[in-house]
Amino acid sequence: MEMKRLKLGCPPLDNMLGGGIEYQAITEIYGEAGTGKTNICLQAARECSLLGKKTAYIDSEGVSIERLQQICDGYNFKKIFSKIIFLNPVSLKNQEKIVKNTEKINNLGLVILDTFNMFHRLEMEEDEKIANRSLNRQITNLQLLARKKDIPVLIAGQVYTSETGEIKPFAGRGIEHMAKTVIRLDKIGIGRRQAIIIKHRSIPEGTKTIFSITQKGLE
């Protein structure tokens, strides 16, 4: 049986992913600042709106509505915007509460958590155990929600450079275990980005594609 997918509206990424991000699963994207994580999230929200469904966009970093407007150039922006519910957590505990409450949203077609690990990083400095438990509960709740509502979940992560010089997401292992798809984004030039599959159920690890970030979004 073929998995349902939500297209991102960026042919190189959609082709690499066999049509888009999977329903009933968590897709994790991570990369350094400016690699296109939020652009992908906004474009996914646009595509979900075009299907007539709502997006719960849990935004811990302050998304630019102006950028969303650019990505919706050529579309009915008001109509798309009306279907995106922006939720702004102020702490890790608050983020956990918001994640739990998203299932109450009617006509939900997508949940985005951008970024999932910012408050986790801050909380880690206070109490590592509490921070890890909270984040694990959030990701578990999102996984259950994806299955229950038959929707895709997209989470974006901040990164650090490991001792070996590798770019890795904060709170990597536990989350990587629960996410069915993990994609790393890298800068390879002005406006040019590379996406590489780190983990996928049916696509070989190391599969790559190149896309551009332009005024109108991802192309």
ChimeraX commands (.cxc) that place a marker at each C-alpha (Angstrom):
marker #1 position 0.00,0.00,0.00 radius 0.5
marker #1 position 1.44,3.37,-1.00 radius 0.5
marker #1 position 1.94,5.94,1.75 radius 0.5
marker #1 position 0.04,9.23,1.45 radius 0.5
marker #1 position 2.37,12.20,1.11 radius 0.5
marker #1 position 2.09,15.98,1.42 radius 0.5
marker #1 position 4.11,17.69,-1.28 radius 0.5
marker #1 position 6.38,20.57,-0.34 radius 0.5
marker #1 position 5.94,22.30,-3.70 radius 0.5
marker #1 position 9.68,22.07,-4.42 radius 0.5
marker #1 position 10.24,19.47,-7.18 radius 0.5
marker #1 position 13.80,18.40,-6.17 radius 0.5
marker #1 position 12.71,17.76,-2.57 radius 0.5
marker #1 position 9.40,16.16,-3.53 radius 0.5
marker #1 position 11.12,13.88,-6.05 radius 0.5
marker #1 position 13.77,12.86,-3.51 radius 0.5
marker #1 position 11.04,12.02,-0.97 radius 0.5
marker #1 position 8.92,10.05,-3.43 radius 0.5
marker #1 position 6.22,12.74,-3.56 radius 0.5
marker #1 position 6.58,14.66,-0.30 radius 0.5
marker #1 position 6.50,14.14,3.46 radius 0.5
marker #1 position 4.71,11.05,4.76 radius 0.5
marker #1 position 1.39,11.03,6.57 radius 0.5
marker #1 position 1.15,9.26,9.95 radius 0.5
marker #1 position 4.84,9.98,10.59 radius 0.5
marker #1 position 7.29,12.58,11.85 radius 0.5
marker #1 position 9.73,14.12,9.37 radius 0.5
marker #1 position 12.69,15.88,10.98 radius 0.5
marker #1 position 14.77,18.47,9.14 radius 0.5
marker #1 position 17.89,19.97,10.64 radius 0.5
marker #1 position 20.74,22.23,9.58 radius 0.5
marker #1 position 22.67,25.35,10.43 radius 0.5
marker #1 position 20.96,28.76,10.49 radius 0.5
marker #1 position 19.95,29.88,7.01 radius 0.5
marker #1 position 19.84,26.42,5.41 radius 0.5
marker #1 position 16.12,26.69,4.63 radius 0.5
marker #1 position 14.40,24.88,7.52 radius 0.5
marker #1 position 11.71,27.54,8.06 radius 0.5
marker #1 position 11.26,28.04,4.30 radius 0.5
marker #1 position 10.43,24.33,4.02 radius 0.5
marker #1 position 8.02,24.58,6.97 radius 0.5
marker #1 position 6.22,27.62,5.53 radius 0.5
marker #1 position 5.95,26.04,2.10 radius 0.5
marker #1 position 4.53,22.83,3.63 radius 0.5
marker #1 position 1.93,24.97,5.46 radius 0.5
marker #1 position 1.03,26.66,2.16 radius 0.5
marker #1 position 0.54,23.29,0.44 radius 0.5
marker #1 position -1.62,22.04,3.32 radius 0.5
marker #1 position -3.81,25.19,3.09 radius 0.5
marker #1 position -4.23,24.60,-0.64 radius 0.5
marker #1 position -5.73,21.19,0.24 radius 0.5
marker #1 position -8.30,23.03,2.40 radius 0.5
marker #1 position -6.80,21.79,5.68 radius 0.5
marker #1 position -5.47,23.64,8.72 radius 0.5
marker #1 position -1.85,23.74,9.89 radius 0.5
marker #1 position -0.90,24.04,13.55 radius 0.5
marker #1 position 2.40,25.96,13.27 radius 0.5
marker #1 position 4.16,25.85,16.66 radius 0.5
marker #1 position 6.71,28.62,16.28 radius 0.5
marker #1 position 9.41,29.04,18.93 radius 0.5
marker #1 position 11.61,31.42,16.94 radius 0.5
marker #1 position 9.30,34.04,15.46 radius 0.5
marker #1 position 8.40,33.28,11.85 radius 0.5
marker #1 position 8.30,36.14,9.35 radius 0.5
marker #1 position 4.75,36.57,8.03 radius 0.5
marker #1 position 6.31,38.73,5.31 radius 0.5
marker #1 position 8.30,35.66,4.19 radius 0.5
marker #1 position 5.11,33.58,4.13 radius 0.5
marker #1 position 3.54,36.28,1.94 radius 0.5
marker #1 position 6.47,36.02,-0.52 radius 0.5
marker #1 position 6.12,32.22,-0.62 radius 0.5
marker #1 position 2.40,32.67,-1.36 radius 0.5
marker #1 position 3.02,35.04,-4.28 radius 0.5
marker #1 position 0.64,34.03,-7.06 radius 0.5
marker #1 position -1.74,32.36,-4.60 radius 0.5
marker #1 position -4.64,33.72,-2.52 radius 0.5
marker #1 position -2.60,34.75,0.53 radius 0.5
marker #1 position -5.59,35.63,2.77 radius 0.5
marker #1 position -7.15,32.23,2.17 radius 0.5
marker #1 position -3.88,30.39,2.87 radius 0.5
marker #1 position -3.10,32.51,5.94 radius 0.5
marker #1 position -6.57,31.90,7.41 radius 0.5
marker #1 position -5.84,28.17,7.55 radius 0.5
marker #1 position -2.50,28.47,9.41 radius 0.5
marker #1 position -2.77,28.67,13.21 radius 0.5
marker #1 position 0.42,30.16,14.65 radius 0.5
marker #1 position 1.10,29.05,18.22 radius 0.5
marker #1 position 3.97,30.70,20.11 radius 0.5
marker #1 position 5.38,28.83,23.12 radius 0.5
marker #1 position 7.31,30.78,25.74 radius 0.5
marker #1 position 9.04,27.83,27.48 radius 0.5
marker #1 position 9.58,24.09,27.10 radius 0.5
marker #1 position 6.73,23.35,29.51 radius 0.5
marker #1 position 4.42,25.68,27.59 radius 0.5
marker #1 position 5.52,24.07,24.30 radius 0.5
marker #1 position 4.58,20.64,25.72 radius 0.5
marker #1 position 1.11,21.95,26.61 radius 0.5
marker #1 position 0.63,23.44,23.13 radius 0.5
marker #1 position 1.73,20.18,21.47 radius 0.5
marker #1 position -0.82,18.28,23.56 radius 0.5
marker #1 position -3.63,20.72,22.71 radius 0.5
marker #1 position -3.12,20.62,18.92 radius 0.5
marker #1 position -5.29,17.52,18.64 radius 0.5
marker #1 position -8.31,19.67,19.57 radius 0.5
marker #1 position -8.00,21.62,16.29 radius 0.5
marker #1 position -10.69,20.69,13.77 radius 0.5
marker #1 position -9.84,19.93,10.14 radius 0.5
marker #1 position -6.15,19.57,11.04 radius 0.5
marker #1 position -3.96,18.59,8.10 radius 0.5
marker #1 position -0.40,19.25,9.35 radius 0.5
marker #1 position 1.54,20.00,12.54 radius 0.5
marker #1 position 4.82,21.92,12.35 radius 0.5
marker #1 position 7.20,22.39,15.29 radius 0.5
marker #1 position 9.82,25.00,14.32 radius 0.5
marker #1 position 12.16,24.56,16.12 radius 0.5
marker #1 position 11.58,21.62,18.40 radius 0.5
marker #1 position 14.80,22.00,20.41 radius 0.5
marker #1 position 15.30,25.71,21.14 radius 0.5
marker #1 position 13.61,25.69,24.56 radius 0.5
marker #1 position 15.07,22.23,25.19 radius 0.5
marker #1 position 18.56,23.71,24.84 radius 0.5
marker #1 position 17.76,26.46,27.34 radius 0.5
marker #1 position 16.14,24.03,29.79 radius 0.5
marker #1 position 19.14,21.65,29.52 radius 0.5
marker #1 position 21.25,24.23,31.34 radius 0.5
marker #1 position 18.80,24.10,34.28 radius 0.5
marker #1 position 17.89,20.41,34.46 radius 0.5
marker #1 position 18.93,17.94,31.78 radius 0.5
marker #1 position 16.62,15.10,32.92 radius 0.5
marker #1 position 13.50,17.26,33.02 radius 0.5
marker #1 position 14.36,18.79,29.62 radius 0.5
marker #1 position 14.88,15.39,27.96 radius 0.5
marker #1 position 11.71,13.92,29.44 radius 0.5
marker #1 position 9.59,16.85,28.31 radius 0.5
marker #1 position 10.94,16.77,24.77 radius 0.5
marker #1 position 10.51,12.99,24.52 radius 0.5
marker #1 position 6.89,13.32,25.68 radius 0.5
marker #1 position 6.28,16.01,23.03 radius 0.5
marker #1 position 7.70,13.90,20.21 radius 0.5
marker #1 position 5.76,10.83,21.42 radius 0.5
marker #1 position 2.54,12.90,21.49 radius 0.5
marker #1 position 3.23,14.16,17.96 radius 0.5
marker #1 position 3.82,10.60,16.73 radius 0.5
marker #1 position 0.51,9.44,18.26 radius 0.5
marker #1 position -1.26,12.50,16.81 radius 0.5
marker #1 position 0.15,11.81,13.32 radius 0.5
marker #1 position -1.30,8.30,13.40 radius 0.5
marker #1 position -4.59,9.16,15.07 radius 0.5
marker #1 position -5.40,12.08,12.74 radius 0.5
marker #1 position -3.70,10.54,9.66 radius 0.5
marker #1 position -1.55,13.64,9.07 radius 0.5
marker #1 position 2.14,14.46,8.53 radius 0.5
marker #1 position 4.19,16.11,11.29 radius 0.5
marker #1 position 7.21,18.25,10.37 radius 0.5
marker #1 position 9.79,19.22,12.99 radius 0.5
marker #1 position 12.80,21.49,12.44 radius 0.5
marker #1 position 15.90,21.39,14.63 radius 0.5
marker #1 position 18.80,23.60,15.65 radius 0.5
marker #1 position 22.24,22.00,15.44 radius 0.5
marker #1 position 25.70,21.91,16.99 radius 0.5
marker #1 position 29.08,20.82,15.65 radius 0.5
marker #1 position 30.34,17.61,17.29 radius 0.5
marker #1 position 33.98,16.99,18.27 radius 0.5
marker #1 position 34.46,15.18,14.96 radius 0.5
marker #1 position 33.23,18.27,13.08 radius 0.5
marker #1 position 29.86,16.74,12.20 radius 0.5
marker #1 position 26.70,18.86,12.17 radius 0.5
marker #1 position 24.21,17.21,14.52 radius 0.5
marker #1 position 20.79,18.16,15.90 radius 0.5
marker #1 position 20.45,18.88,19.63 radius 0.5
marker #1 position 18.69,16.01,21.40 radius 0.5
marker #1 position 19.53,13.88,18.40 radius 0.5
marker #1 position 19.35,10.20,19.35 radius 0.5
marker #1 position 15.96,9.90,21.06 radius 0.5
marker #1 position 14.28,12.09,18.47 radius 0.5
marker #1 position 16.01,10.44,15.52 radius 0.5
marker #1 position 14.66,7.13,16.81 radius 0.5
marker #1 position 11.04,8.41,16.69 radius 0.5
marker #1 position 11.24,10.39,13.45 radius 0.5
marker #1 position 10.59,8.15,10.45 radius 0.5
marker #1 position 12.40,10.53,8.07 radius 0.5
marker #1 position 15.44,12.62,8.95 radius 0.5
marker #1 position 16.89,15.15,6.46 radius 0.5
marker #1 position 20.00,17.28,6.88 radius 0.5
marker #1 position 20.26,20.60,5.04 radius 0.5
marker #1 position 23.60,22.13,4.02 radius 0.5
marker #1 position 24.58,25.41,2.34 radius 0.5
marker #1 position 26.51,24.82,-0.89 radius 0.5
marker #1 position 26.51,28.33,-2.35 radius 0.5
marker #1 position 24.54,31.56,-2.49 radius 0.5
marker #1 position 20.89,30.55,-2.42 radius 0.5
marker #1 position 21.81,26.91,-3.13 radius 0.5
marker #1 position 21.13,24.17,-0.60 radius 0.5
marker #1 position 21.68,20.44,-0.43 radius 0.5
marker #1 position 19.24,18.07,1.28 radius 0.5
marker #1 position 20.52,14.65,2.28 radius 0.5
marker #1 position 18.53,11.70,3.63 radius 0.5
marker #1 position 19.95,10.60,6.99 radius 0.5
marker #1 position 17.12,8.16,7.68 radius 0.5
marker #1 position 14.05,6.96,5.75 radius 0.5
marker #1 position 11.85,3.89,5.70 radius 0.5
marker #1 position 12.10,3.30,1.97 radius 0.5
marker #1 position 14.73,5.66,0.50 radius 0.5
marker #1 position 18.45,4.82,0.80 radius 0.5
marker #1 position 20.48,6.81,3.33 radius 0.5
marker #1 position 22.76,9.33,1.65 radius 0.5
marker #1 position 20.29,10.14,-1.17 radius 0.5
marker #1 position 20.84,13.82,-2.02 radius 0.5
marker #1 position 19.25,16.63,-3.96 radius 0.5
marker #1 position 19.98,20.31,-4.59 radius 0.5
marker #1 position 17.40,23.10,-4.42 radius 0.5
marker #1 position 17.41,26.90,-4.43 radius 0.5
marker #1 position 15.98,29.43,-2.00 radius 0.5
marker #1 position 14.57,32.35,-3.96 radius 0.5
marker #1 position 12.33,35.35,-3.31 radius 0.5
marker #1 position 9.31,33.12,-3.94 radius 0.5
marker #1 position 10.43,30.25,-1.75 radius 0.5
marker #1 position 11.99,26.90,-2.67 radius 0.5
marker #1 position 12.60,26.11,-6.32 radius 0.5
marker link #1:1,2 radius 0.2
marker link #1:2,3 radius 0.2
marker link #1:3,4 radius 0.2
marker link #1:4,5 radius 0.2
marker link #1:5,6 radius 0.2
marker link #1:6,7 radius 0.2
marker link #1:7,8 radius 0.2
marker link #1:8,9 radius 0.2
marker link #1:9,10 radius 0.2
marker link #1:10,11 radius 0.2
marker link #1:11,12 radius 0.2
marker link #1:12,13 radius 0.2
marker link #1:13,14 radius 0.2
marker link #1:14,15 radius 0.2
marker link #1:15,16 radius 0.2
marker link #1:16,17 radius 0.2
marker link #1:17,18 radius 0.2
marker link #1:18,19 radius 0.2
marker link #1:19,20 radius 0.2
marker link #1:20,21 radius 0.2
marker link #1:21,22 radius 0.2
marker link #1:22,23 radius 0.2
marker link #1:23,24 radius 0.2
marker link #1:24,25 radius 0.2
marker link #1:25,26 radius 0.2
marker link #1:26,27 radius 0.2
marker link #1:27,28 radius 0.2
marker link #1:28,29 radius 0.2
marker link #1:29,30 radius 0.2
marker link #1:30,31 radius 0.2
marker link #1:31,32 radius 0.2
marker link #1:32,33 radius 0.2
marker link #1:33,34 radius 0.2
marker link #1:34,35 radius 0.2
marker link #1:35,36 radius 0.2
marker link #1:36,37 radius 0.2
marker link #1:37,38 radius 0.2
marker link #1:38,39 radius 0.2
marker link #1:39,40 radius 0.2
marker link #1:40,41 radius 0.2
marker link #1:41,42 radius 0.2
marker link #1:42,43 radius 0.2
marker link #1:43,44 radius 0.2
marker link #1:44,45 radius 0.2
marker link #1:45,46 radius 0.2
marker link #1:46,47 radius 0.2
marker link #1:47,48 radius 0.2
marker link #1:48,49 radius 0.2
marker link #1:49,50 radius 0.2
marker link #1:50,51 radius 0.2
marker link #1:51,52 radius 0.2
marker link #1:52,53 radius 0.2
marker link #1:53,54 radius 0.2
marker link #1:54,55 radius 0.2
marker link #1:55,56 radius 0.2
marker link #1:56,57 radius 0.2
marker link #1:57,58 radius 0.2
marker link #1:58,59 radius 0.2
marker link #1:59,60 radius 0.2
marker link #1:60,61 radius 0.2
marker link #1:61,62 radius 0.2
marker link #1:62,63 radius 0.2
marker link #1:63,64 radius 0.2
marker link #1:64,65 radius 0.2
marker link #1:65,66 radius 0.2
marker link #1:66,67 radius 0.2
marker link #1:67,68 radius 0.2
marker link #1:68,69 radius 0.2
marker link #1:69,70 radius 0.2
marker link #1:70,71 radius 0.2
marker link #1:71,72 radius 0.2
marker link #1:72,73 radius 0.2
marker link #1:73,74 radius 0.2
marker link #1:74,75 radius 0.2
marker link #1:75,76 radius 0.2
marker link #1:76,77 radius 0.2
marker link #1:77,78 radius 0.2
marker link #1:78,79 radius 0.2
marker link #1:79,80 radius 0.2
marker link #1:80,81 radius 0.2
marker link #1:81,82 radius 0.2
marker link #1:82,83 radius 0.2
marker link #1:83,84 radius 0.2
marker link #1:84,85 radius 0.2
marker link #1:85,86 radius 0.2
marker link #1:86,87 radius 0.2
marker link #1:87,88 radius 0.2
marker link #1:88,89 radius 0.2
marker link #1:89,90 radius 0.2
marker link #1:90,91 radius 0.2
marker link #1:91,92 radius 0.2
marker link #1:92,93 radius 0.2
marker link #1:93,94 radius 0.2
marker link #1:94,95 radius 0.2
marker link #1:95,96 radius 0.2
marker link #1:96,97 radius 0.2
marker link #1:97,98 radius 0.2
marker link #1:98,99 radius 0.2
marker link #1:99,100 radius 0.2
marker link #1:100,101 radius 0.2
marker link #1:101,102 radius 0.2
marker link #1:102,103 radius 0.2
marker link #1:103,104 radius 0.2
marker link #1:104,105 radius 0.2
marker link #1:105,106 radius 0.2
marker link #1:106,107 radius 0.2
marker link #1:107,108 radius 0.2
marker link #1:108,109 radius 0.2
marker link #1:109,110 radius 0.2
marker link #1:110,111 radius 0.2
marker link #1:111,112 radius 0.2
marker link #1:112,113 radius 0.2
marker link #1:113,114 radius 0.2
marker link #1:114,115 radius 0.2
marker link #1:115,116 radius 0.2
marker link #1:116,117 radius 0.2
marker link #1:117,118 radius 0.2
marker link #1:118,119 radius 0.2
marker link #1:119,120 radius 0.2
marker link #1:120,121 radius 0.2
marker link #1:121,122 radius 0.2
marker link #1:122,123 radius 0.2
marker link #1:123,124 radius 0.2
marker link #1:124,125 radius 0.2
marker link #1:125,126 radius 0.2
marker link #1:126,127 radius 0.2
marker link #1:127,128 radius 0.2
marker link #1:128,129 radius 0.2
marker link #1:129,130 radius 0.2
marker link #1:130,131 radius 0.2
marker link #1:131,132 radius 0.2
marker link #1:132,133 radius 0.2
marker link #1:133,134 radius 0.2
marker link #1:134,135 radius 0.2
marker link #1:135,136 radius 0.2
marker link #1:136,137 radius 0.2
marker link #1:137,138 radius 0.2
marker link #1:138,139 radius 0.2
marker link #1:139,140 radius 0.2
marker link #1:140,141 radius 0.2
marker link #1:141,142 radius 0.2
marker link #1:142,143 radius 0.2
marker link #1:143,144 radius 0.2
marker link #1:144,145 radius 0.2
marker link #1:145,146 radius 0.2
marker link #1:146,147 radius 0.2
marker link #1:147,148 radius 0.2
marker link #1:148,149 radius 0.2
marker link #1:149,150 radius 0.2
marker link #1:150,151 radius 0.2
marker link #1:151,152 radius 0.2
marker link #1:152,153 radius 0.2
marker link #1:153,154 radius 0.2
marker link #1:154,155 radius 0.2
marker link #1:155,156 radius 0.2
marker link #1:156,157 radius 0.2
marker link #1:157,158 radius 0.2
marker link #1:158,159 radius 0.2
marker link #1:159,160 radius 0.2
marker link #1:160,161 radius 0.2
marker link #1:161,162 radius 0.2
marker link #1:162,163 radius 0.2
marker link #1:163,164 radius 0.2
marker link #1:164,165 radius 0.2
marker link #1:165,166 radius 0.2
marker link #1:166,167 radius 0.2
marker link #1:167,168 radius 0.2
marker link #1:168,169 radius 0.2
marker link #1:169,170 radius 0.2
marker link #1:170,171 radius 0.2
marker link #1:171,172 radius 0.2
marker link #1:172,173 radius 0.2
marker link #1:173,174 radius 0.2
marker link #1:174,175 radius 0.2
marker link #1:175,176 radius 0.2
marker link #1:176,177 radius 0.2
marker link #1:177,178 radius 0.2
marker link #1:178,179 radius 0.2
marker link #1:179,180 radius 0.2
marker link #1:180,181 radius 0.2
marker link #1:181,182 radius 0.2
marker link #1:182,183 radius 0.2
marker link #1:183,184 radius 0.2
marker link #1:184,185 radius 0.2
marker link #1:185,186 radius 0.2
marker link #1:186,187 radius 0.2
marker link #1:187,188 radius 0.2
marker link #1:188,189 radius 0.2
marker link #1:189,190 radius 0.2
marker link #1:190,191 radius 0.2
marker link #1:191,192 radius 0.2
marker link #1:192,193 radius 0.2
marker link #1:193,194 radius 0.2
marker link #1:194,195 radius 0.2
marker link #1:195,196 radius 0.2
marker link #1:196,197 radius 0.2
marker link #1:197,198 radius 0.2
marker link #1:198,199 radius 0.2
marker link #1:199,200 radius 0.2
marker link #1:200,201 radius 0.2
marker link #1:201,202 radius 0.2
marker link #1:202,203 radius 0.2
marker link #1:203,204 radius 0.2
marker link #1:204,205 radius 0.2
marker link #1:205,206 radius 0.2
marker link #1:206,207 radius 0.2
marker link #1:207,208 radius 0.2
marker link #1:208,209 radius 0.2
marker link #1:209,210 radius 0.2
marker link #1:210,211 radius 0.2
marker link #1:211,212 radius 0.2
marker link #1:212,213 radius 0.2
marker link #1:213,214 radius 0.2
marker link #1:214,215 radius 0.2
marker link #1:215,216 radius 0.2
marker link #1:216,217 radius 0.2
marker link #1:217,218 radius 0.2
marker link #1:218,219 radius 0.2
view
